Amino acid sequence: MIKNIKIFLLVAIILALFLFGCAQQQGTQGTGTEKSPAPAAETTEKPAPKEEPVVFSPLKFTYVNKNYGPQGQESTRYVIYYLEKEQKCSSKDAVAGILQSYDEKDSPERSYWAKVTLYKDDGELGSSEGIGKSELAFDDAKSSKNEFDNITQLNLIFHAAGKNFNSSEAWTSEMPVLLKNVYYNGAVIGNVLGDFSITKKGLSDKYLEKCTEFAVNIKSSTGFGGQLLMCVADKNNSLGLPYVVSLSSPDMNNGPNYELESIEKKSSGITFYPQCMEPFYCKMPALMSEQEKSACGTAGKAVNEIRDDKGCITGDECITMLEFAKKKLMESQNPSCPEPSNEIAQEALKCIQSSSQPKEIKNNEMGCITTLKC
């Protein structure tokens, strides 16, 4: 019996050793059912966040013009640009808006109104003719000459010379940039044919906005000549292009002078149909010689500029002083207004001859002068 038990134990031990050896061999060779190492996690690039389009906020630019008037009489006039809506005009990026202008002695409701379009690529400014406030709601305004070119005046001077101020070397050059034989029929400096010399003076922070000051020297055979100082904000601003912050004429009494008083993120609140007003440039007219002008003054008359329906000067004429007064009155009111009466013109002539301001001016809702007392 004991012998049988011993034989059974021996067989069991041999079998155990055999099984243990097989297990070790399988452990070395792999069972085929063991888990494979986890594959490396694939790194998927997250798409770059989409840039949200910048939504244009309406802007209101308010300029204060000093020494405004046909004879340089001291007065203050507000020139306001409401830049309301971005749009494409002839495939160009542009901003459509409204221009409002009024004398500080008048009610803002008796303003000069026009539609404007500001082109971002070079700062050109298109304008309609003067229209009634209610006409801003329609789509039939006609492009015309700028009657107020404050906001991008230096851009417009460069464009008249066939250049782009936005990318001009004037921003970096230590030498004057010369623009020769340029005809510029501007609202602020008038009818100029001649040469411009523009020199960067440096940065200034004494105005509403930090800006670069430029000395603009003008040598003209007609109209304005002398030096202007313009301070211009660069294009890194809420508008996206340069605009004039200040203009002065330090060498002249009663010369051009205006300054940006405020910039607000504000709409006009006026019912307005946006249009693409095309920039309009006048051609150089044939004008009287200095000798002819002198003879006209000696005869007790005045030299008056003749303008076409776009507001461009096409020539000049020698007319009586009363006719001259009427012409100046018509230029200061809505183009659709009737000719002022002789009584109003006589009062205006008194102011012109005495270089004084009117004591009283009244306009109707269309901006037509109904009363004037000097």
PyMOL commands that set and color helices and strands:
alter all, ss='L'
color gray80, all
select helices_A, chain A and resi 2-29+108-110+133-137+153-160+165-167+169-171+290-298+321-331+342-354
alter helices_A, ss='H'
color red, helices_A
select strands_A, chain A and resi 59-66+76-89+92-103+112-119+125-128+143-144+177-186+190-204+211-222+226-233+243-248+257-264+302-307+313-319+360-363+369-373
alter strands_A, ss='S'
color yellow, strands_A
deselect
rebuild
show_as cartoon
